[in-house]
Amino acid sequence: MKKLLELTFSCLLLITVVSCKKEASVASLNGTWELKSVVGGQLAASPSTDKHVIQLRFADQRYEKYDNDQLTESGTYTVTAEKKAINDNQANYYLTTQGDNKQYIKLSTNELVVFVGQIAADGVEMHYTKLK
């Protein structure tokens, strides 16, 4: 009987651990991200070839976008966990900025990919690297 209780308890503990769902980690988005490459679209030049430095800065539910150290956009944002296949990639969140502007993103420790439409329909993927 004791072994049956131990087995039951072990199974319940395992089910509890496996069923825990991780929440979206907004803290991992916090920091400064610099654009490294753009894939797709009909762009005349990539940031790496035209010497533009584009940065996104996230902190405390606020964001700022800079182009060559000039603030071009700012506001508030939210991040929501949602998986979606885009192009040959997998978004794991969507980012909503002021005005209900919704963009799917793929967020990892040091890389941020922002998807704007589908590449097949002149959409782009913007690849950022985390600076700090």
Residue pairs with C-beta under 8 A, 6 or more apart in sequence:
23 81
24 79
24 80
24 81
24 93
25 107
26 61
26 79
28 107
28 109
29 58
29 79
29 107
29 112
30 58
30 59
30 60
31 57
31 58
31 59
31 130
31 131
31 132
32 55
32 56
32 57
32 130
32 131
32 132
33 55
33 56
33 57
33 58
33 112
33 128
33 129
33 130
33 131
34 53
34 54
34 55
34 128
34 129
34 131
35 47
35 53
35 54
35 55
35 56
35 126
35 127
35 128
36 47
36 48
36 127
36 128
36 129
37 46
37 47
37 48
37 126
37 127
38 46
38 47
38 124
38 125
38 126
38 127
39 119
39 124
39 125
39 127
40 87
40 119
40 122
40 123
40 124
40 125
41 116
41 119
41 122
41 123
41 124
42 122
43 124
44 50
47 53
47 54
52 67
52 68
53 66
53 67
53 68
53 69
54 65
54 66
54 67
55 65
55 66
55 131
56 63
56 64
56 65
56 66
56 112
56 128
57 63
57 64
57 65
57 66
58 77
61 76
61 77
61 78
62 74
62 75
62 76
62 77
63 73
63 74
63 75
63 76
63 77
63 97
64 71
64 73
64 74
65 71
65 72
65 73
65 74
66 72
75 97
75 98
76 97
76 98
77 95
77 96
77 97
77 98
78 95
78 96
79 93
79 94
79 95
79 96
79 105
79 107
80 93
80 94
80 96
81 92
81 93
82 91
82 92
82 93
82 94
82 104
83 90
83 91
83 92
84 90
84 91
84 94
84 104
85 91
86 104
86 115
86 118
86 125
87 115
87 118
87 119
87 120
87 123
87 125
89 106
89 113
89 115
89 125
90 106
91 104
91 105
91 106
91 113
91 115
92 105
92 106
92 107
93 104
93 105
93 106
93 107
94 102
94 103
94 104
94 105
95 102
95 103
95 104
95 105
95 114
96 102
97 103
103 114
103 115
103 116
104 114
104 115
105 112
105 113
105 114
105 115
106 112
106 113
106 115
109 130
110 129
110 130
111 127
111 128
111 129
111 130
112 127
112 128
112 129
112 130
113 125
113 126
113 127
113 128
114 125
114 126
114 128
115 123
115 124
115 125
116 123
116 124
116 125
116 126
117 123
117 124
119 125
